[in-house]
Every structure is written in structure tokens, then in C-alpha cells.
Amino acid sequence: MWWGACIVERDDWTRPEIDQAFDYVIDRTRLVALRVAPAVVPDGGSLTLDALVLSPFETAPIRLQACGLDADTVTPIRVTDPSCFSVPELVTDLGVAPATLQAPGFEALSDRASCAFVADQGLPETCRLTFPLLAMVQGTDAEARASEPFDVIVGLPAPVEPLLTEADLSLGVPETAPSGTMVNLDIIWSPKRESAILSAEVTWYVDVGRLERLRVTRLESGPSGWWASNQLRIPSDADGPLRVAVVVDVAIAQVGSVEPFDRRERAWRVETIEVTP
């Protein structure tokens, strides 16, 4: 399916939707993705937190904060609400990305009022607690921010191995290309194991030029993995390195002990085309 045709087929597009669909040029400081790995971690487990910043300007290191990790069972507001970052006593400064975080232990989390233990599909009793993560970066032009929730599964025996990592992605772009030409872009995701994928999509970003498809496209399943393609029209006045970045998001369904919890996973790749006059 050619997703660019959606603009013609729909008659209910709003102006913001149209603007967002074509908002793929890296013309300002953009914090485009946050990643927590593994996406499902037990109490006391270790997480790696990272973020992707794209900018035509110099940027400072990405700063990370979490909310509610050290809070008592009774807090001024719900710690799953990003507005909790306005309450200083709820905020934990994690330093700069990438950062490693040790999740609170069983005793610290199991007594929380929001921790309701349930057993599902033969798994041990667990409770799922959600915490917001905030990333901030200062560019020469402006500050960019992004917030993303992450989960700690209290009572989970072991972390769930990620299905999507940067090593599983292959972004195909030409090493060089003349200005004013059209080039093919391809992304392939080769999962580590078979699983029930609810959805898989890729978000494209480029330094300059025009993409033939929308900013967000679906990945299709094939014999060699999941894939998507796009085409980039390079401007006639372009010269030098041109970045192509992709952010892949997948939604994974719960399937017994193999995939004990539904979750979303994310990874990205950035490659460069050397444009010649």
C-alpha cells in the first residue's frame, strides 16, 4: 500500500495532521525518540535509558530525569502523570544519556497502593508500575523535550529479552549520490525470534530533500523479516553529508512465558549519504 495516497483518499485531514505527516526535515533541534531497554524489567533490575536527538546545530548532552521512583505510597499527584516533574521531591536526576538506572527493589514497590498483584497465563503473581521518563536537550536554536513512560514489573523472575535492538536493524542508503537525484531508502528489521507483532512502523527523518512517502510508514512482514522503503529527492543545491534517520516502533503481544507482557519496543539507525554536486 502506498501511504502517500492517504492524503488524497481522506477528506477529513486537519492542518496539524498534514503538517505532521510531512514534518521529517531536520531543520531544528528535535528530540525524536526515547528508549528504555529492556522494555520489561523486574523490580531491582537494570535499565538502559537513551534518547535520539537530531539537529542542524550543536547540542548539549541529553539530560534525563525519572519521576516517582523514590516516592512514598502516598504522593501529591499520580506519579504516572508527566506533570509530576513539577514536584521536586518526586524527581530523580539520572544524569546524561545514555544512562543506567537500577529499578527500586521488591520491598520498595510492592507496598505501594497502586501495586495490585495478579496472575495471568500461568505466570507468577506480578504487578505493573509505570513511571514517566523525561529527556531534555539544549540546542543552539532552542531546547527540546520529550517524555515517555516505562514499566517495572514487580515480582517478575527475570527481564524479558528485547525483540528489537539497533543490531537487528539494517538501514540501506547509497554511500554517495549526485544532487538533484532520487535515491532509494530501505529499512529491514530481523527479529531475534518469532513473536506476535501487533504493529510495526518506521518514522523517517532527513537533513534536506523530499520523501516520496509520509514521515511514518508501516513495516511489512516478509520471508527475510520486516521491511519498509522510501525514496528521497535530493535538492539540486545539496552538497556534502546528508543524514537519513529512522526510528522503528513495534508493539508486541503477550504470548505465555515467551512474551509474558505486552509492550512496545523501539530502536533507531542513522546513516549518511555523501552528496556530490
VEXFI-397573 format. One record per residue (C-alpha): residue number from 1; residue in one letter; chain; x, y, z. Coordinates in pm, whole numbers, plus 50000, padded with zeros to 5 digits. Example, Ala and Ser with C-alpha at 12.3 -4.5 7.8 and 13.67 -1.06 7.14 Angstrom:
% VEXFI-397573
+-----+--------+--------+-------+-------+-------+
| num | residu | chaine |    c1 |    c2 |    c3 |
+-----+--------+--------+-------+-------+-------+
|   1 |      A |      A | 51230 | 49550 | 50780 |
|   2 |      S |      A | 51367 | 49894 | 50714 |
+-----+--------+--------+-------+-------+-------+
END
This chain:
% VEXFI-397573
+-----+--------+--------+-------+-------+-------+
| num | residu | chaine |    c1 |    c2 |    c3 |
+-----+--------+--------+-------+-------+-------+
|   1 |      M |      A | 50000 | 50000 | 50000 |
|   2 |      W |      A | 50132 | 50344 | 49911 |
|   3 |      W |      A | 50076 | 50554 | 50219 |
|   4 |      G |      A | 50121 | 50881 | 50035 |
|   5 |      A |      A | 49782 | 50814 | 49874 |
|   6 |      C |      A | 49618 | 50865 | 50213 |
|   7 |      I |      A | 49632 | 51240 | 50160 |
|   8 |      V |      A | 49404 | 51202 | 49860 |
|   9 |      E |      A | 49177 | 50928 | 49997 |
|  10 |      R |      A | 49089 | 51107 | 50320 |
|  11 |      D |      A | 48878 | 51417 | 50322 |
|  12 |      D |      A | 48896 | 51476 | 50699 |
|  13 |      W |      A | 49266 | 51565 | 50739 |
|  14 |      T |      A | 49328 | 51858 | 50970 |
|  15 |      R |      A | 49601 | 52111 | 50909 |
|  16 |      P |      A | 49811 | 51984 | 51205 |
|  17 |      E |      A | 49786 | 51625 | 51075 |
|  18 |      I |      A | 49905 | 51729 | 50731 |
|  19 |      D |      A | 50191 | 51932 | 50878 |
|  20 |      Q |      A | 50299 | 51642 | 51097 |
|  21 |      A |      A | 50283 | 51390 | 50813 |
|  22 |      F |      A | 50544 | 51588 | 50620 |
|  23 |      D |      A | 50748 | 51711 | 50918 |
|  24 |      Y |      A | 51057 | 51499 | 50853 |
|  25 |      V |      A | 51327 | 51757 | 50773 |
|  26 |      I |      A | 51591 | 51808 | 51042 |
|  27 |      D |      A | 51567 | 52187 | 51035 |
|  28 |      R |      A | 51567 | 52245 | 51413 |
|  29 |      T |      A | 51672 | 52069 | 51732 |
|  30 |      R |      A | 51442 | 51769 | 51769 |
|  31 |      L |      A | 51432 | 51507 | 52043 |
|  32 |      V |      A | 51263 | 51243 | 51831 |
|  33 |      A |      A | 51280 | 50925 | 52040 |
|  34 |      L |      A | 51336 | 50786 | 52388 |
|  35 |      R |      A | 51428 | 50424 | 52455 |
|  36 |      V |      A | 51416 | 50209 | 52768 |
|  37 |      A |      A | 51583 | 49869 | 52740 |
|  38 |      P |      A | 51474 | 49616 | 52831 |
|  39 |      A |      A | 51116 | 49736 | 52791 |
|  40 |      V |      A | 51004 | 49490 | 53061 |
|  41 |      V |      A | 51226 | 49486 | 53370 |
|  42 |      P |      A | 51174 | 49326 | 53712 |
|  43 |      D |      A | 51199 | 49506 | 54045 |
|  44 |      G |      A | 51564 | 49572 | 54124 |
|  45 |      G |      A | 51658 | 49519 | 53759 |
|  46 |      S |      A | 51886 | 49735 | 53547 |
|  47 |      L |      A | 51760 | 49955 | 53263 |
|  48 |      T |      A | 51946 | 50147 | 52996 |
|  49 |      L |      A | 51787 | 50481 | 52906 |
|  50 |      D |      A | 51874 | 50663 | 52587 |
|  51 |      A |      A | 51740 | 50930 | 52352 |
|  52 |      L |      A | 51790 | 51034 | 51991 |
|  53 |      V |      A | 51846 | 51400 | 51912 |
|  54 |      L |      A | 51858 | 51529 | 51554 |
|  55 |      S |      A | 51964 | 51885 | 51490 |
|  56 |      P |      A | 52143 | 52101 | 51231 |
|  57 |      F |      A | 52301 | 52286 | 51524 |
|  58 |      E |      A | 52535 | 52198 | 51806 |
|  59 |      T |      A | 52359 | 52048 | 52108 |
|  60 |      A |      A | 52446 | 51994 | 52472 |
|  61 |      P |      A | 52434 | 51643 | 52625 |
|  62 |      I |      A | 52086 | 51498 | 52674 |
|  63 |      R |      A | 51969 | 51518 | 53036 |
|  64 |      L |      A | 51740 | 51251 | 53180 |
|  65 |      Q |      A | 51501 | 51252 | 53475 |
|  66 |      A |      A | 51254 | 50998 | 53616 |
|  67 |      C |      A | 50956 | 51067 | 53838 |
|  68 |      G |      A | 50817 | 50873 | 54132 |
|  69 |      L |      A | 51098 | 50620 | 54179 |
|  70 |      D |      A | 51168 | 50723 | 54539 |
|  71 |      A |      A | 50817 | 50837 | 54625 |
|  72 |      D |      A | 50618 | 50702 | 54920 |
|  73 |      T |      A | 50293 | 50516 | 54864 |
|  74 |      V |      A | 50105 | 50843 | 54912 |
|  75 |      T |      A | 50220 | 51124 | 54681 |
|  76 |      P |      A | 50078 | 51469 | 54597 |
|  77 |      I |      A | 49983 | 51357 | 54245 |
|  78 |      R |      A | 49984 | 51036 | 54043 |
|  79 |      V |      A | 50344 | 50952 | 53956 |
|  80 |      T |      A | 50228 | 50819 | 53618 |
|  81 |      D |      A | 50138 | 51176 | 53523 |
|  82 |      P |      A | 50422 | 51367 | 53348 |
|  83 |      S |      A | 50320 | 51676 | 53546 |
|  84 |      C |      A | 50481 | 51510 | 53849 |
|  85 |      F |      A | 50810 | 51657 | 53719 |
|  86 |      S |      A | 50687 | 51986 | 53864 |
|  87 |      V |      A | 50710 | 51835 | 54215 |
|  88 |      P |      A | 51084 | 51841 | 54302 |
|  89 |      E |      A | 51066 | 51573 | 54574 |
|  90 |      L |      A | 50934 | 51321 | 54318 |
|  91 |      V |      A | 51210 | 51378 | 54061 |
|  92 |      T |      A | 51526 | 51167 | 54027 |
|  93 |      D |      A | 51808 | 51315 | 53819 |
|  94 |      L |      A | 51963 | 51037 | 53607 |
|  95 |      G |      A | 52244 | 51240 | 53451 |
|  96 |      V |      A | 52312 | 51241 | 53077 |
|  97 |      A |      A | 52212 | 50987 | 52812 |
|  98 |      P |      A | 52281 | 50706 | 52778 |
|  99 |      A |      A | 52225 | 50630 | 53145 |
| 100 |      T |      A | 52182 | 50316 | 53352 |
| 101 |      L |      A | 51908 | 50300 | 53613 |
| 102 |      Q |      A | 51860 | 50045 | 53887 |
| 103 |      A |      A | 51487 | 49995 | 53943 |
| 104 |      P |      A | 51366 | 50005 | 54303 |
| 105 |      G |      A | 51355 | 49669 | 54482 |
| 106 |      F |      A | 51060 | 49448 | 54568 |
| 107 |      E |      A | 51004 | 49584 | 54919 |
| 108 |      A |      A | 51008 | 49945 | 54800 |
| 109 |      L |      A | 50750 | 49884 | 54528 |
| 110 |      S |      A | 50524 | 49602 | 54649 |
| 111 |      D |      A | 50380 | 49812 | 54934 |
| 112 |      R |      A | 50259 | 50087 | 54703 |
| 113 |      A |      A | 49882 | 50131 | 54690 |
| 114 |      S |      A | 49892 | 50117 | 54309 |
| 115 |      C |      A | 50066 | 49777 | 54310 |
| 116 |      A |      A | 49786 | 49519 | 54266 |
| 117 |      F |      A | 49926 | 49168 | 54217 |
| 118 |      V |      A | 49757 | 48946 | 53956 |
| 119 |      A |      A | 49846 | 48612 | 53797 |
| 120 |      D |      A | 49795 | 48567 | 53423 |
| 121 |      Q |      A | 49854 | 48281 | 53176 |
| 122 |      G |      A | 50025 | 48065 | 53437 |
| 123 |      L |      A | 50283 | 48330 | 53528 |
| 124 |      P |      A | 50376 | 48421 | 53886 |
| 125 |      E |      A | 50177 | 48697 | 54053 |
| 126 |      T |      A | 50311 | 49034 | 53944 |
| 127 |      C |      A | 50210 | 49397 | 53943 |
| 128 |      R |      A | 50296 | 49652 | 53676 |
| 129 |      L |      A | 50404 | 50002 | 53782 |
| 130 |      T |      A | 50453 | 50283 | 53533 |
| 131 |      F |      A | 50692 | 50575 | 53572 |
| 132 |      P |      A | 50749 | 50875 | 53342 |
| 133 |      L |      A | 51089 | 50946 | 53189 |
| 134 |      L |      A | 51180 | 51297 | 53075 |
| 135 |      A |      A | 51460 | 51388 | 52833 |
| 136 |      M |      A | 51584 | 51743 | 52773 |
| 137 |      V |      A | 51844 | 51880 | 52534 |
| 138 |      Q |      A | 51957 | 52236 | 52467 |
| 139 |      G |      A | 52036 | 52324 | 52109 |
| 140 |      T |      A | 52184 | 52645 | 51975 |
| 141 |      D |      A | 51836 | 52732 | 51849 |
| 142 |      A |      A | 51607 | 52605 | 52127 |
| 143 |      E |      A | 51552 | 52345 | 52397 |
| 144 |      A |      A | 51376 | 52020 | 52304 |
| 145 |      R |      A | 51194 | 51790 | 52545 |
| 146 |      A |      A | 51023 | 51453 | 52528 |
| 147 |      S |      A | 50852 | 51229 | 52783 |
| 148 |      E |      A | 50795 | 50854 | 52771 |
| 149 |      P |      A | 50660 | 50606 | 53030 |
| 150 |      F |      A | 50848 | 50293 | 53134 |
| 151 |      D |      A | 50731 | 49991 | 53332 |
| 152 |      V |      A | 50872 | 49796 | 53624 |
| 153 |      I |      A | 50712 | 49452 | 53675 |
| 154 |      V |      A | 50717 | 49376 | 54047 |
| 155 |      G |      A | 50759 | 49002 | 54105 |
| 156 |      L |      A | 50891 | 48923 | 53755 |
| 157 |      P |      A | 51157 | 48650 | 53789 |
| 158 |      A |      A | 51383 | 48782 | 53513 |
| 159 |      P |      A | 51391 | 49059 | 53248 |
| 160 |      V |      A | 51236 | 48987 | 52908 |
| 161 |      E |      A | 51495 | 48976 | 52629 |
| 162 |      P |      A | 51434 | 49261 | 52383 |
| 163 |      L |      A | 51296 | 49165 | 52044 |
| 164 |      L |      A | 51414 | 49487 | 51877 |
| 165 |      T |      A | 51763 | 49636 | 51908 |
| 166 |      E |      A | 51976 | 49856 | 51687 |
| 167 |      A |      A | 52176 | 49549 | 51585 |
| 168 |      D |      A | 51857 | 49397 | 51439 |
| 169 |      L |      A | 51805 | 49693 | 51202 |
| 170 |      S |      A | 51963 | 49747 | 50862 |
| 171 |      L |      A | 51918 | 50087 | 50700 |
| 172 |      G |      A | 52008 | 50082 | 50333 |
| 173 |      V |      A | 52114 | 50412 | 50175 |
| 174 |      P |      A | 52365 | 50483 | 49896 |
| 175 |      E |      A | 52712 | 50585 | 50009 |
| 176 |      T |      A | 52718 | 50867 | 49754 |
| 177 |      A |      A | 52461 | 51033 | 49528 |
| 178 |      P |      A | 52457 | 51335 | 49295 |
| 179 |      S |      A | 52247 | 51636 | 49391 |
| 180 |      G |      A | 51910 | 51662 | 49218 |
| 181 |      T |      A | 51860 | 51284 | 49201 |
| 182 |      M |      A | 51616 | 51037 | 49356 |
| 183 |      V |      A | 51761 | 50767 | 49584 |
| 184 |      N |      A | 51607 | 50456 | 49738 |
| 185 |      L |      A | 51594 | 50408 | 50116 |
| 186 |      D |      A | 51524 | 50072 | 50280 |
| 187 |      I |      A | 51489 | 49956 | 50638 |
| 188 |      I |      A | 51489 | 49588 | 50736 |
| 189 |      W |      A | 51418 | 49452 | 51083 |
| 190 |      S |      A | 51528 | 49094 | 51151 |
| 191 |      P |      A | 51375 | 48989 | 51487 |
| 192 |      K |      A | 51570 | 48757 | 51716 |
| 193 |      R |      A | 51272 | 48522 | 51745 |
| 194 |      E |      A | 50918 | 48478 | 51618 |
| 195 |      S |      A | 50654 | 48659 | 51816 |
| 196 |      A |      A | 50308 | 48810 | 51790 |
| 197 |      I |      A | 50364 | 49157 | 51644 |
| 198 |      L |      A | 50059 | 49381 | 51676 |
| 199 |      S |      A | 50210 | 49667 | 51474 |
| 200 |      A |      A | 50544 | 49782 | 51336 |
| 201 |      E |      A | 50613 | 50125 | 51192 |
| 202 |      V |      A | 50906 | 50344 | 51096 |
| 203 |      T |      A | 50944 | 50720 | 51124 |
| 204 |      W |      A | 51178 | 50879 | 50869 |
| 205 |      Y |      A | 51393 | 51193 | 50906 |
| 206 |      V |      A | 51632 | 51358 | 50660 |
| 207 |      D |      A | 51857 | 51663 | 50667 |
| 208 |      V |      A | 51716 | 51802 | 50341 |
| 209 |      G |      A | 51503 | 51689 | 50049 |
| 210 |      R |      A | 51160 | 51545 | 49986 |
| 211 |      L |      A | 51042 | 51198 | 50082 |
| 212 |      E |      A | 50800 | 51031 | 49842 |
| 213 |      R |      A | 50612 | 50864 | 50128 |
| 214 |      L |      A | 50486 | 51006 | 50454 |
| 215 |      R |      A | 50701 | 51058 | 50762 |
| 216 |      V |      A | 50551 | 50747 | 50928 |
| 217 |      T |      A | 50507 | 50425 | 50728 |
| 218 |      R |      A | 50427 | 50066 | 50816 |
| 219 |      L |      A | 50676 | 49784 | 50813 |
| 220 |      E |      A | 50555 | 49483 | 50615 |
| 221 |      S |      A | 50630 | 49123 | 50710 |
| 222 |      G |      A | 50829 | 48914 | 50460 |
| 223 |      P |      A | 51042 | 48596 | 50442 |
| 224 |      S |      A | 51359 | 48780 | 50549 |
| 225 |      G |      A | 51199 | 48995 | 50819 |
| 226 |      W |      A | 51004 | 49319 | 50838 |
| 227 |      W |      A | 51077 | 49590 | 50586 |
| 228 |      A |      A | 50976 | 49932 | 50457 |
| 229 |      S |      A | 51105 | 50153 | 50179 |
| 230 |      N |      A | 51102 | 50517 | 50083 |
| 231 |      Q |      A | 51255 | 50744 | 49822 |
| 232 |      L |      A | 51436 | 51070 | 49876 |
| 233 |      R |      A | 51456 | 51351 | 49622 |
| 234 |      I |      A | 51785 | 51527 | 49692 |
| 235 |      P |      A | 51775 | 51904 | 49625 |
| 236 |      S |      A | 51975 | 52030 | 49329 |
| 237 |      D |      A | 52173 | 52265 | 49555 |
| 238 |      A |      A | 52263 | 51999 | 49815 |
| 239 |      D |      A | 52630 | 51922 | 49876 |
| 240 |      G |      A | 52817 | 51722 | 50138 |
| 241 |      P |      A | 52688 | 51480 | 50406 |
| 242 |      L |      A | 52311 | 51419 | 50424 |
| 243 |      R |      A | 52176 | 51223 | 50719 |
| 244 |      V |      A | 51892 | 50973 | 50696 |
| 245 |      A |      A | 51749 | 50860 | 51032 |
| 246 |      V |      A | 51481 | 50604 | 51109 |
| 247 |      V |      A | 51302 | 50526 | 51435 |
| 248 |      V |      A | 51132 | 50186 | 51444 |
| 249 |      D |      A | 50849 | 50117 | 51689 |
| 250 |      V |      A | 50692 | 49775 | 51740 |
| 251 |      A |      A | 50400 | 49664 | 51958 |
| 252 |      I |      A | 50440 | 49310 | 52090 |
| 253 |      A |      A | 50151 | 49100 | 52220 |
| 254 |      Q |      A | 50158 | 48887 | 52533 |
| 255 |      V |      A | 50218 | 48519 | 52446 |
| 256 |      G |      A | 50254 | 48297 | 52754 |
| 257 |      S |      A | 50600 | 48270 | 52905 |
| 258 |      V |      A | 50776 | 48356 | 52576 |
| 259 |      E |      A | 50642 | 48712 | 52575 |
| 260 |      P |      A | 50497 | 48740 | 52927 |
| 261 |      F |      A | 50384 | 49102 | 52890 |
| 262 |      D |      A | 50251 | 49317 | 52609 |
| 263 |      R |      A | 50487 | 49603 | 52544 |
| 264 |      R |      A | 50634 | 49847 | 52293 |
| 265 |      E |      A | 50998 | 49844 | 52188 |
| 266 |      R |      A | 51199 | 50100 | 51993 |
| 267 |      A |      A | 51532 | 50128 | 51814 |
| 268 |      W |      A | 51688 | 50364 | 51561 |
| 269 |      R |      A | 51955 | 50389 | 51295 |
| 270 |      V |      A | 52126 | 50691 | 51136 |
| 271 |      E |      A | 52323 | 50670 | 50811 |
| 272 |      T |      A | 52485 | 50935 | 50590 |
| 273 |      I |      A | 52480 | 50991 | 50214 |
| 274 |      E |      A | 52768 | 51191 | 50069 |
| 275 |      V |      A | 52603 | 51424 | 49816 |
| 276 |      T |      A | 52814 | 51545 | 49523 |
| 277 |      P |      A | 52737 | 51849 | 49306 |
+-----+--------+--------+-------+-------+-------+
END
